[in-house]
Every structure is written in structure tokens, then in C-alpha cells.
Amino acid sequence: MKNGIVLVIVLLSLMSSCATSKSGETKKPTAFIQTNAQCGDCKERIEGVLNFEKGINYSNMDLDSKIVEVKYNTNKTSLETIKKIIASIGYTADDLEAVKSAQSALPACCQPGGHD
């Protein structure tokens, strides 16, 4: 009987500590953003910039689909901000157009119509 009571107390204690930590957690969603990246340089550029931005925990570009996966902290950044960052370095980000001056400054292979 004592073992059962101890077990119940331990379980209740664990459940309350889990509930406490969950309420204080930040949201860390994953976004998938369509870009017009074309080559390994594009991949390195996009990941390099995103991985050093405040609030972004991880980014990875899939060149086959041209989609960048981004894990981020909603208390420090937003999906719109991430898209603006991508656009500011010369790439489209879903429906957000690339900043033209940044796009024209990219190497020829990274510009629209460029090749690997």
C-alpha cells in the first residue's frame, strides 16, 4: 500500500512539473518556404544568412524542391520576418518577391535563368 501511495505522489509530482514547463515554453514551429534558389551557392547563401539570424534555430535548403525548412522561435522572430530576410538577399520567399538590387548583385548562376 505504501508503495502505491509513493508511486501516486511521484506521478503527480512529475505531471505537475511537466505542466509547469509546458506553460513556460516558447513556440518553435517549422516553416517550409518556396524559393527560386538554383545551385549550391544559393543554398549556402540562404542557410548561412538564416542560421545566424536571431530566433532561427535551424535552416536547410532542399535544392530539388527549392524549399528551405526553417525552425524558429516565435518569441524572437516571425515567418514574415524570415521571408523578408530571404527576399533581402535576392531570392523569392513564397509570394514575396526578391529585392531586385540584391538579386542583380548575386552571381550569374544564382540569378533567374542562371545555371549551376
C-alpha positions in Angstrom: 0.0 0.0 0.0 2.8 2.4 0.9 4.5 1.7 -2.4 1.2 2.6 -4.3 0.9 5.9 -2.4 4.6 6.7 -3.1 4.0 5.9 -6.8 1.0 8.2 -7.0 2.9 11.0 -5.3 5.8 10.6 -7.7 3.5 10.5 -10.7 1.6 13.6 -9.6 4.8 15.4 -9.0 6.1 14.6 -12.5 2.8 15.6 -14.1 2.8 19.0 -12.3 6.5 19.7 -13.3 5.7 18.8 -16.9 2.7 21.1 -16.9 4.8 23.9 -15.4 7.5 23.6 -18.1 5.0 23.4 -20.9 3.3 26.7 -19.9 6.6 28.5 -20.0 7.8 27.0 -23.3 8.2 29.1 -26.4 6.7 28.0 -29.7 9.2 26.6 -32.1 7.4 25.9 -35.3 8.9 24.7 -38.6 8.2 26.7 -41.8 8.7 25.5 -45.4 9.3 28.4 -47.7 9.4 28.1 -51.5 12.4 30.0 -53.1 13.9 30.3 -56.5 17.3 29.1 -55.4 19.2 27.2 -58.1 22.6 26.0 -57.1 24.8 25.1 -54.2 25.9 28.7 -53.8 22.3 29.7 -53.4 21.9 27.0 -50.7 25.0 28.1 -48.8 24.0 31.8 -49.0 20.4 31.3 -47.8 21.4 28.8 -45.0 24.3 30.9 -44.0 22.3 34.1 -43.5 19.3 32.4 -41.9 21.4 30.3 -39.4 22.9 33.5 -38.0 19.6 35.4 -37.5 18.3 35.9 -34.0 15.4 33.4 -33.3 16.3 31.0 -36.1 17.4 27.6 -34.7 17.9 25.7 -37.9 17.6 26.1 -41.7 18.1 23.6 -44.5 17.6 24.2 -48.2 16.5 21.3 -50.5 17.7 22.2 -53.9 15.5 19.7 -55.7 12.3 21.3 -54.4 13.8 24.8 -53.8 12.2 24.7 -50.4 14.0 26.0 -47.3 13.0 24.4 -44.0 13.3 26.8 -41.1 12.8 26.1 -37.4 12.4 29.3 -35.4 11.4 30.8 -32.1 8.1 32.8 -32.3 9.2 34.9 -29.4 12.2 36.2 -31.3 11.1 36.3 -35.0 8.2 35.7 -37.3 7.5 33.9 -40.5 7.1 37.2 -42.3 10.5 38.4 -41.0 12.2 35.2 -42.2 10.6 35.7 -45.7 11.8 39.3 -45.7 15.4 38.2 -44.9 15.3 35.7 -47.8 14.0 38.4 -50.2 16.6 40.9 -49.0 19.4 38.6 -50.1 17.9 38.3 -53.6 15.6 35.3 -53.5 11.8 34.9 -53.7 10.2 33.6 -50.5 6.8 32.1 -51.2 4.7 35.0 -52.6 7.3 37.7 -51.5 9.4 38.9 -54.5 13.2 39.2 -54.2 14.7 42.6 -53.7 15.8 43.5 -57.2 19.0 45.2 -56.2 20.1 42.2 -54.1 19.0 39.8 -56.9 21.1 41.6 -59.5 24.1 41.5 -57.2 24.0 37.7 -57.0 26.5 35.7 -59.1 25.1 34.9 -62.6 24.4 31.3 -61.7 22.1 32.4 -58.8 20.1 34.9 -60.8 16.8 33.9 -62.5 17.7 31.9 -65.6 21.2 31.2 -64.3 22.6 27.7 -64.3 24.7 25.6 -62.0 
